[in-house]
């Protein structure tokens, strides 16, 4: 059963020289699909070209909380226009980040809520970024999110918070840190997350799994993350991948491809 990378940023300068070779390696590593995260219009236009050329990409587009240091009114209008074209599969990544940017909390919340409402209006799932903002993220999702299809991307919270998200019907996606020796909480989350709620991701170019920690990531390395999760859960990676495939397509609201 093939691997699905549920979150990757491949449109940046980090891949300017060798993206073609990385994508060519998908076949050898049994990577069947990648959710391509676009956080700007440049990313999105490039993503459309990659999708058309290779056919293995689904597209996500959203306004990242880091953008909350400026007025994003125009960005929201552009996003809504792009959603109307029906080429975006997921609204994201969107959410809250209080680790890097604390002074924009109120505007981050406003942007998050508006994008949740946009996603709901087009019956699209969301990919949620949450860093040092667990309670606010949870409370906003519980209060404003209607269609209840969402993934907590690169989840870094507790088992207890994971259970609260699961109770809302959401998916939990784990990235490279689950392979780190000192990542006890992430490992416990991997063990505790039900198979019908789990995804994994590369979050390329960030957070490469062991033994590539500290180097540039790419979707081919998600295999290491998947194998670690399977080991922690005491199952074969084929069983994990079968569950992840079902979960991914259920998140997108499409028939299993």
N, C-alpha and C positions, 0 to 999 in steps of 0.2 A: 504494500500500500504506500502510495507516494506521500511526500511531505508537502505541507502547505505553510508558507511563511505569511503570517497574518498581519505583518507590519514591517515595511521597509522603505527607507528613503534612498532612492537610487538616482535622483535627477540632479544631484549636486556636483560640484567640481571635483569631489573626491573620486568620482568614477569617470572623469573626462577621458582618461587614457585607455581604460580597459573594460568598459561596461559590456561591450560586445562579447569579449571572452568570458566574462562572468556569466552572462546569460547562456552562452554556449555550453557551459559546464552544468547547467540545470539538468540536462538529460542524464549525464553520468551520475549525478547525485540524487536523481529521482525527485527533483523539485517540480511539482506539477503546476502550482499557482502561487502568485505573490500579490499581496495587496499593496499597491504602490501609493504611498502617502504623499500628497501634494499640499504644501503649505504656502504656495504663492501661485500667481497666474503663470509665471515662467515654468514652475514645476508642472503645473497642470497641462500646459500646451505640450511640453516635452513628454509628459506621461501619456497623452493621447497618441503621440507618434509611436511611442514604445508599444503601447497596447495594440495599435494597428499593425505594427511590423511583426510582433512576436506572438500575440494571442494568448500569452500566459499570465497577463496582468489584469487585475481589477483595480479600479481607481477610487481613491478617497481624496476628498478635498475639504479643507476647513481652515479656520483662522486660529492659529496656535495662540495660547495665552501669552506668549512672549510678545505678541503684536499689540498687547493692550497698553503699551507706552505711547500710542498715537490714536487718533480718531480713525476707527475702522468702519465708519458708516458706508463709505464707497465700497469697501471690500465686501460688506454684507450684501449690497445690491448686486455686485458682480457674482457672488456665490449663488444668490437666488436665481440669477439668469442662467448660470451654468447648470444648476440642478434641474431647471426646466428642460434642458437638452437631453436629460435621462442617460447620460454617459457616466455619471458618478454613482458608484455602488454603495459608498459609505460616506457620511459626513464626519470628517475628522482629519487630523486629530484636533479635538477641542477639549476644553476643560480649564483646570486651575493649576497654577504653579506658584506656590508661596516660597519655594526654596530660593529661586533666583530673583523673583520680583515680588516684593511685599507691598510696595507703595501703590500698586495698581489693583489691589484686591477687588474693590467695588466694580471697576470697569471690567475686570476679568469675569466676574459673576454675570454682569449684564451681557457680555459677549457670549458666554456659555449658554445662558438661558435663550437668547435670541437664536442661536444656532440649533439648539435642541428643538425649538419651536419650528424652525425651518425644516429640519429633518423630519419631524412629525408630519408637517404639511405635505411632504412628498413621500411619506411612508418609507423612509430610509433609516437604516441603523446608524449608530454613532460609534466612533472610536474615541475613548475618553483618556485624556492625559490628566493625571492627578499626582502632584508631588507636594508633600507636606500640607495637604489640603483635604484630608480624608473626610472629615465631618461635613465641611461645606459642599464637597463634591457629592457625597451621599444625599444630603438634604435637598440639594438642587435637583438631582436626578429623581428622587422620590416625589418631589413636589411638581416638577414640570414635565418630566418625560412621559409621554403617553403610550408610544408603541412598544416600549420595553424591549427593544432589540439593541443591545449595546455590548461592547467589549471594553473592559478595563485593561488598557494596553500597558505592557511592561509593568505589570502589577508589582508593587513594592510594599504593600500594606500587610497587616496582620491576618492571621487565620480568622479571627473573630470578624474583622471587617469584610473579608472575603465572603464569609457566610451571610452577612447582611446583603451584600450585592447579589449573591446567588438567590437569596429570598426574593429579590426584585425580578429575577429571571435573566440576569446578565451572565456574560461569559468572562472568564479570567484568562488573560494571556500572560505567559511567562517568557522571559528573555534570557540572554546569556548569564546573568548573575546567578541563576539557579545552579550553574555548574561550579561556582566559586566555592572553595573549601570553607570559607567563613560565613557563607550565606545560609545560616540555620533557619531563619524565618522563611526565606524563599523556598527552601527544601520542604519545610513543614506545610507551606501553602500547596506545593505540588502534590504532596501526599494526600492532603485533606480535600482538595478540589475534586468534586465528582467528575467522572469521565465525560458525562454529557454536558459539562459546563467549561471544559478546558480547551485552550488554544495555546500555541507557542509562536514565537516570532524571532526575527533577527534584530529588529530595530536598527538595521544597517543605516549608516556606517558605524554605529555606536555599539558598545557592550558586547564585544566578541566573547564567545564562550571559551573556556579552557579547552584545548591548549593554545588558543590564539589570543588570550586576554591581553589587552593593550595595543593590539593591532587593528587595522581597519576591518570592519565586519562586512559580510555580504550574505545573501540568502543561502548560499551553499553550505554555510557553517551552521545553519539552523538544525542540521542533522545531529550535531553534538548536543544541542539543547534538548531535542526530542528524546535522544537516547538516555540522557540523564533523568528526564522526567519519567520515562518508562521504567528505568531501574529503580527510582525512588518509589514508584507505585507497585513494583513487583510484577510487572506485566511485560509482554513482548512489545517492541516498538511498533510492530504491525497492528496490534490491537489499539495502541494509542493513536496511530495515524488514521485508522478507520473511524475512531470517535471524533478526531479533530476534523476530518473531512465532513462528517455529518454536521458537526457544530458550525463549521465555517459557512456551509451553504444555508444552514438554518438561520444564521446571523444575517446573511445577505438576503434571505427571504426568497431563495430560488431553489429549484429542484436540484438535487445532488447531481453534479456533472461527472 
